[in-house]
Amino acid sequence: MARHLASSGKKILILERGSFLPKEKENWDTKEVFTNGRYLTKEKWLDKDGNEFGPYTHYWVGGNTKVYGAALLRLRTSDFGEVQHYGGLSRAWPIDYKDLAPYYTKAEQLFSVHGQRGSDPCEPPEKEPYPFPPLVFEPKMKEIYEKIQALGYKPFPVPLGVRLGQDHHRPHPPNILSNFDGYPDPTGAKADAEVCGVLPALTHPNVDIQTESYVERLETDASGKKVTEVVVKSKGEETRYRGDLIVVACGAINSAALFLRSASDKHPNGLANSSDMVGRHYMSHQNGMVIAISKEKNPSQFQKFFALTDFYHKADDSERPLGTIQLMGKPDADFLESLAREHLPDVPAEKLWTHTVDFFITAEDLPDPNNRVSLTEDGRIQLTYRPNNMEAYERLRSKLTDMFDHIGCEKRHLEHHAYVGPKLGISGVSHQHGTMRFGSAPKTSVLDRDCKAHDLGNVFVTDASFFPSCGAVNPTLTIAANTLRVGDRLLELIK
């Protein structure tokens, strides 16, 4: 948003809770990143029973994109309508795919997406090619890709946001990708929100950033219809900022928490919460890892090459949607050993690590008003969440494991329906959505179709809070596309 509005010449201030993530050797140190959680927040949230857990979330300039896998897929056309799932109903959006289509294209350009248009069997219609061609497959991944094709499926190069030296038409050092998913990238090759958004915005003299600035609350004028002050805590000191327009993008969980913390006489249940919808309908996808054991070694340094959406809308034995299968980045040996001991007690860790092919599966999570963000009396975040649509997830996992014998992997290790790799639990908040959904009716939504709060005249929310449903693809590209769409509305307002 800051980059999109920067050329307007208006004064723009970015208030960032964290600081800039340091470029250091620990960026690619597996033990530091995953075991020690060097870049994770140390904050603890509470589950529905009041038990503490550490959320997988990161407070840095660029947010969670500093450690994301950069898979940038569009929602399907059907995702904007009402869809029946095994777990219930996925709600329709107040806009159509065509409203976002041109902004998806702009977001793909912004994030230097590498992909192959027309290869995804259920992708939405788009004539404009991806900005760059797909990455060249490593030999083992190409072999598995072709074996899956031979089964009659249609794997396709996963669209990835990467800024590669080899994309330039002049001599430039090539980027050799290895540590990617979950790791910060000190080279700037990963197309994240800092590299592609914040830093270009800050080249404009009218844009500034204040880091280590925690926004504690938003305060309104006497009417309660306009936010007049943003109250910030920084290094123990309180500062108040004023602006004509306020854009909130703290992440779906923290944005809801901010509005709940901002309760007042005019907004006793939380700011902009006359509908009692702030914090409700939290969604996080049904995500999980499925790690196959290959009979032959997998020497790939970077294996995040393809995805499958053959089961997105239905399957041969299912009339309802299942979801998306993707390759994921290569986990390290220690991480795999901790996962596999129960299922593969006799396999040495070194063999396990060198023989895995690692998948990530996503089924849709459905909006449930009882899945919600709330605050305790002392202001701590509490996340109440019960998984739904699990039949779709289990069917999707079964579809993948049925392929293992055909791609050179040892399905015999997966007897009794066990598998190596967990479903993500409550702490897995990387795909957080909902909590402040948009819609045309103020009684059932928090934001209007332009993501302005119904109850306020000058506040917009542009993270994944606005999603009324979440589809079964990674949310980042849709967040970016919608932000550009809303940004155009703001440019009209500030002319």
C-alpha positions in Angstrom: 0.0 0.0 0.0 2.8 2.4 0.9 4.5 1.8 -2.4 1.2 2.2 -4.3 0.4 5.5 -2.7 3.9 6.9 -2.6 3.7 8.7 -5.9 0.7 10.7 -4.7 3.0 13.1 -2.9 0.9 12.8 0.3 2.8 12.4 3.6 2.8 8.7 4.5 4.0 7.2 7.8 4.5 3.4 8.2 4.2 2.4 11.9 6.0 -1.0 12.2 5.9 -3.0 15.4 9.2 -4.7 14.7 12.5 -3.6 13.3 14.4 -4.5 10.1 15.4 -8.1 10.2 19.2 -8.3 10.4 21.2 -9.8 7.5 23.5 -12.3 9.3 24.9 -15.7 9.0 22.2 -17.1 11.3 19.6 -16.3 8.5 20.5 -19.7 7.0 21.4 -21.5 10.2 18.8 -24.3 10.6 19.2 -24.7 14.3 18.9 -20.9 14.9 15.9 -20.5 12.6 13.8 -23.5 13.6 15.1 -25.0 16.9 15.9 -21.7 18.6 13.2 -19.7 16.9 15.6 -16.8 16.5 13.2 -14.7 14.4 9.9 -15.7 15.9 8.0 -13.5 18.3 8.6 -14.5 21.9 5.0 -13.5 22.7 2.7 -16.2 24.0 -1.0 -16.4 23.1 -3.7 -18.5 24.7 -5.9 -21.2 23.3 -9.6 -21.6 24.2 -8.7 -23.4 27.5 -6.2 -20.7 28.5 -3.1 -22.7 27.7 -0.2 -20.8 26.4 1.3 -21.5 23.0 3.9 -19.8 20.8 2.4 -18.6 17.5 4.4 -19.1 14.3 4.5 -15.4 13.6 7.2 -12.8 13.0 7.3 -9.1 13.8 9.7 -7.5 11.3 9.5 -5.0 8.5 7.9 -7.2 5.8 6.1 -9.3 8.4 5.7 -13.0 7.8 6.7 -12.7 4.2 10.3 -12.5 5.5 10.1 -16.2 6.1 7.3 -17.3 3.7 7.7 -19.8 0.8 6.8 -17.2 -1.8 4.2 -19.5 -3.5 1.9 -16.9 -5.2 -1.3 -18.4 -6.6 -4.5 -16.8 -7.5 -7.8 -17.8 -5.9 -10.0 -19.8 -8.3 -13.0 -18.1 -10.0 -15.3 -20.4 -8.0 -13.8 -19.3 -4.7 -15.6 -15.9 -5.1 -19.0 -17.7 -5.0 -20.8 -19.9 -2.6 -19.3 -23.4 -2.5 -20.5 -26.5 -0.6 -17.8 -28.5 1.2 -17.7 -31.6 3.3 -17.5 -29.4 6.4 -20.2 -26.9 5.4 -20.6 -23.8 3.3 -17.9 -21.4 1.9 -19.4 -18.0 1.7 -19.6 -15.8 -1.4 -17.5 -12.6 -1.7 -19.0 -9.1 -2.3 -16.7 -8.8 -5.4 -16.1 -11.2 -8.3 -12.9 -12.6 -9.7 -13.0 -10.1 -12.5 -12.8 -7.2 -10.0 -9.4 -8.6 -8.8 -8.1 -9.9 -12.1 -6.2 -6.8 -13.2 -4.7 -6.4 -9.7 -3.6 -10.0 -9.6 -1.6 -9.2 -12.7 -0.1 -6.1 -11.1 0.8 -8.0 -8.0 2.5 -10.7 -10.0 4.6 -8.0 -11.6 5.4 -6.4 -8.2 6.6 -9.7 -6.8 8.5 -10.9 -9.9 6.5 -14.1 -10.2 7.9 -17.0 -12.2 5.3 -19.3 -13.6 3.7 -20.8 -16.7 0.3 -19.4 -17.6 -2.1 -22.1 -18.8 -0.4 -25.0 -17.0 -2.6 -25.0 -13.9 -5.7 -26.9 -14.9 -8.1 -24.9 -12.8 -6.4 -21.4 -12.8 -8.7 -18.4 -13.6 -8.6 -17.1 -17.1 -5.8 -14.6 -17.8 -4.2 -13.6 -21.1 -1.2 -11.8 -19.6 1.8 -14.1 -19.1 3.7 -14.3 -15.9 6.5 -11.7 -15.6 9.1 -14.5 -15.8 9.2 -18.1 -16.9 9.2 -20.9 -14.3 12.3 -22.0 -12.6 14.3 -24.8 -14.2 13.6 -28.1 -12.5 16.3 -30.0 -10.6 16.7 -33.5 -12.2 15.0 -35.4 -9.3 12.0 -33.0 -9.3 11.7 -33.2 -13.0 11.6 -37.0 -12.8 8.8 -37.0 -10.2 6.9 -34.3 -12.2 7.0 -36.6 -15.2 5.9 -39.7 -13.2 2.9 -37.8 -11.8 2.0 -36.6 -15.4 2.2 -40.3 -16.5 -0.5 -41.1 -13.9 -2.8 -38.7 -15.8 -2.6 -35.7 -13.5 -1.6 -32.2 -14.4 1.2 -30.9 -12.2 2.3 -27.4 -13.0 5.2 -25.1 -12.0 4.2 -23.4 -8.8 4.2 -19.6 -9.3 7.1 -18.3 -7.2 8.0 -14.8 -6.2 11.8 -14.7 -6.7 14.1 -12.0 -8.0 16.9 -13.8 -9.9 20.1 -12.5 -11.3 19.6 -14.7 -14.3 16.4 -12.9 -15.2 18.4 -9.9 -16.3 19.4 -9.3 -19.9 22.9 -8.3 -18.9 25.7 -10.2 -17.0 24.6 -10.6 -13.4 25.5 -13.2 -10.7 23.0 -16.0 -10.8 21.0 -16.9 -7.7 21.4 -20.5 -6.6 18.3 -21.2 -4.3 18.6 -23.6 -1.4 17.3 -22.5 2.1 14.0 -20.8 1.3 10.8 -21.9 3.1 11.0 -20.6 6.7 14.3 -18.9 6.3 15.0 -15.1 5.9 16.8 -14.4 2.7 19.8 -12.0 3.1 20.4 -11.9 -0.6 17.1 -10.2 -1.4 16.2 -12.9 -3.9 13.0 -13.8 -2.1 10.3 -11.3 -3.2 8.9 -10.3 0.1 7.0 -7.3 1.3 10.0 -5.4 2.5 12.1 -5.8 -0.6 9.2 -5.3 -3.1 7.0 -2.8 -1.1 8.6 -1.0 1.8 12.0 -0.3 0.5 10.8 1.1 -2.9 8.2 3.3 -1.0 11.0 4.7 1.2 12.8 6.1 -1.8 10.1 8.7 -2.0 10.7 11.8 0.3 7.1 11.9 1.4 7.3 8.3 2.9 8.7 7.6 6.3 8.8 4.6 8.7 9.0 4.3 12.5 10.1 0.9 13.6 9.7 -0.7 17.0 6.4 1.2 17.2 3.6 -0.9 18.7 0.2 0.5 17.9 -1.7 0.0 21.1 -5.1 1.6 20.1 -7.0 3.8 17.7 -9.0 6.7 19.2 -11.9 8.5 17.6 -13.4 12.0 17.7 -16.4 12.7 19.9 -18.8 11.3 17.2 -17.0 8.0 17.2 -17.1 8.0 13.4 -13.6 9.1 12.6 -10.2 7.9 14.0 -8.2 11.0 15.0 -5.3 9.5 16.8 -3.1 6.4 16.6 -1.6 5.6 20.0 1.9 4.1 19.8 4.2 2.6 22.5 7.9 2.7 21.6 10.6 1.9 24.0 8.3 2.5 27.0 7.2 5.9 25.7 3.7 6.8 24.3 3.4 8.8 21.1 0.2 9.9 19.3 0.0 10.3 15.6 -2.6 11.9 13.4 -3.6 11.3 9.8 -6.5 11.8 7.5 -6.6 8.2 6.4 -5.6 5.1 8.5 -4.7 1.8 6.9 -4.5 -1.2 9.2 -2.5 -4.3 8.1 -1.2 -6.0 11.3 -2.2 -9.5 10.1 -5.7 -11.0 10.6 -5.2 -11.9 14.3 -3.4 -8.7 15.4 -5.7 -6.4 13.4 -8.7 -7.9 15.2 -6.9 -7.5 18.5 -6.1 -3.9 17.8 -9.8 -3.1 17.1 -10.8 -4.9 20.3 -8.2 -3.1 22.3 -9.7 0.2 20.9 -13.0 -0.1 22.7 -14.5 3.2 23.9 -17.8 4.7 25.0 -18.9 5.0 21.4 -17.6 1.5 20.6 -18.1 -0.5 23.8 -17.5 -3.9 22.2 -14.4 -2.8 20.2 -13.8 -0.3 17.5 -16.0 -0.7 14.4 -17.7 -3.7 16.1 -21.4 -2.9 16.0 -21.9 -6.2 14.1 -20.1 -8.2 16.8 -18.1 -9.6 13.9 -14.6 -8.3 14.8 -12.4 -11.3 15.6 -15.0 -13.9 14.4 -14.7 -16.3 11.5 -11.0 -16.9 11.9 -9.7 -19.3 9.3 -6.2 -20.8 8.9 -6.6 -23.4 6.2 -6.3 -27.2 6.9 -2.5 -27.3 6.3 -0.1 -30.2 6.7 3.1 -31.8 5.6 3.3 -35.1 3.9 6.9 -36.4 3.6 7.5 -39.3 1.3 10.6 -41.6 1.5 12.2 -42.1 -1.9 13.9 -45.4 -2.8 16.7 -43.3 -4.4 18.4 -40.3 -3.0 16.9 -36.9 -3.5 20.0 -34.6 -4.0 17.8 -31.5 -4.7 18.9 -28.3 -2.9 15.7 -26.6 -3.9 12.7 -28.7 -4.6 9.8 -26.2 -4.5 9.0 -26.7 -8.2 5.4 -27.9 -8.8 1.9 -28.1 -7.5 -1.3 -30.0 -8.3 -4.9 -28.7 -8.3 -6.5 -31.7 -10.0 -8.5 -32.2 -6.8 -9.3 -28.6 -6.1 -12.9 -28.8 -7.2 -13.6 -32.5 -7.0 -12.0 -35.9 -7.6 -13.0 -39.2 -9.3 -14.5 -40.4 -6.0 -15.6 -37.0 -4.6 -18.1 -34.4 -5.9 -16.8 -31.9 -3.3 -13.6 -29.9 -3.3 -10.5 -31.3 -1.7 -7.6 -28.8 -2.1 -4.1 -28.2 -3.3 -0.9 -30.2 -3.2 2.5 -28.5 -3.4 6.2 -29.4 -3.0 7.8 -27.6 -0.1 11.3 -26.5 0.7 13.7 -29.2 2.0 13.5 -29.7 5.7 16.8 -30.4 7.6 17.9 -33.7 9.1 17.2 -32.8 12.7 13.7 -31.6 11.9 12.9 -34.8 10.0 14.2 -37.1 12.6 12.0 -35.5 15.2 9.0 -36.2 13.0 9.8 -39.7 11.8 10.8 -41.5 15.0 7.3 -42.8 15.6 6.9 -44.1 12.1 10.4 -45.0 11.0 12.3 -46.0 14.1 14.8 -48.1 12.2 15.8 -45.7 9.5 19.0 -43.7 10.2 18.4 -39.9 10.3 21.0 -39.3 7.6 19.3 -41.7 5.2 15.9 -40.2 6.0 17.1 -36.7 5.2 18.7 -37.6 1.9 15.7 -39.7 0.7 12.7 -37.5 1.4 10.4 -35.7 -1.0 8.4 -33.2 0.9 4.9 -32.1 0.2 2.5 -29.5 1.7 -1.2 -29.9 1.4 -4.0 -27.4 1.8 -7.7 -27.9 2.2 -10.2 -25.1 2.8 -11.0 -23.9 6.3 -14.6 -22.7 6.6 -15.8 -19.5 8.3 -17.2 -20.3 11.7 -18.3 -17.4 14.0 -17.1 -19.4 17.0 -13.6 -19.6 15.7 -12.4 -16.3 16.9 -9.8 -13.9 18.2 -10.6 -12.3 21.6 -8.8 -10.6 24.4 -8.4 -11.7 28.0 -9.1 -9.2 30.8 -5.4 -8.3 30.9 -5.3 -7.7 27.1 -3.7 -11.0 26.0 -4.7 -12.6 22.6 -6.8 -15.7 23.0 -7.5 -17.8 19.9 -10.5 -20.1 20.0 -10.3 -22.5 17.1 -11.9 -25.9 16.2 -10.8 -27.4 12.8 -13.5 -28.1 10.3 -13.7 -29.6 6.8 -11.3 -32.4 7.9 -12.8 -34.9 5.6 -11.5 -32.9 2.6 -8.1 -32.8 4.2 -7.9 -36.5 4.8 -9.2 -37.3 1.3 -6.6 -35.0 -0.2 -3.8 -36.6 1.9 -4.9 -40.0 0.8 -4.8 -38.9 -2.9 -1.2 -37.9 -2.4 -0.1 -41.0 -0.6 -1.7 -43.1 -3.2 0.8 -41.6 -5.7 3.8 -42.6 -3.6 4.4 -46.1 -5.1 4.3 -44.5 -8.6 6.9 -41.8 -7.9 9.6 -44.1 -6.5 8.7 -43.6 -2.8 8.2 -46.3 -0.2 4.6 -46.5 0.7 5.3 -49.5 2.9 6.6 -47.1 5.5 3.1 -45.5 5.7 1.2 -48.6 6.8 -1.9 -48.2 9.0 -2.5 -44.8 7.3 0.4 -43.3 9.3 2.5 -40.7 7.5 5.6 -38.7 8.2 4.7 -35.1 8.7 2.1 -33.4 10.9 -1.0 -31.4 10.3 -0.4 -27.9 11.5 -1.9 -27.1 14.9 -3.2 -23.9 16.5 0.2 -22.3 16.4 0.4 -22.6 12.6 -1.0 -19.1 11.9 0.9 -18.4 8.6 -2.3 -18.6 6.6 -4.5 -16.5 9.0 -7.7 -15.1 7.4 -11.0 -13.6 8.3 -11.7 -11.9 11.7 -12.9 -8.6 10.0 -14.6 -9.8 6.8 -15.9 -7.5 4.2 -19.4 -7.5 2.8 -22.3 -5.3 1.8 -24.4 -5.7 5.0 -23.0 -3.8 8.1 -24.9 -6.3 10.4 -22.9 -9.3 9.2 -19.6 -7.8 8.2 -17.0 -5.3 9.5 -15.7 -3.8 6.3 -17.4 -2.7 3.1 -16.4 -3.9 -0.4 -13.6 -1.4 -0.4 -12.3 -2.6 2.9 -13.4 0.5 4.8 -14.8 -0.1 8.2 -18.6 0.3 8.1 -18.7 2.2 11.3 -15.8 4.6 10.5 -15.2 7.1 7.8 -11.4 7.0 7.4 -10.1 3.5 8.4 -9.3 0.7 5.9 -8.0 -2.8 6.6 -5.9 -4.5 3.9 -4.4 -7.7 5.4 -6.2 -11.1 5.2 -8.8 -9.9 7.8 -11.2 -9.1 5.0 -11.5 -12.7 3.6 -15.1 -14.0 4.0 -13.8 -17.4 2.8 -10.2 -18.6 2.1 -10.1 -21.0 -0.8 -7.3 -23.6 -0.7 -4.3 -21.7 -2.0 -1.7 -19.5 -0.3 -3.3 -16.1 0.6 -0.4 -13.7 -0.1 -1.1 -12.9 -3.8 -4.8 -12.2 -3.0 -3.8 -9.9 -0.1 -1.4 -8.0 -2.4 -3.9 -7.8 -5.2 -6.7 -6.5 -3.0 -4.4 -4.0 -1.4 -3.7 -2.5 -4.9 -7.4 -2.5 -5.6 -8.1 -0.6 -2.3 -5.1 1.6 -3.0 -6.8 2.8 -6.2 -9.8 3.8 -4.1 -7.6 5.7 -1.7 -5.9 7.5 -4.6 -9.3 8.7 -5.7 -10.1 10.0 -2.2 -6.8 11.9 -1.7 -6.8 13.7 -5.1 
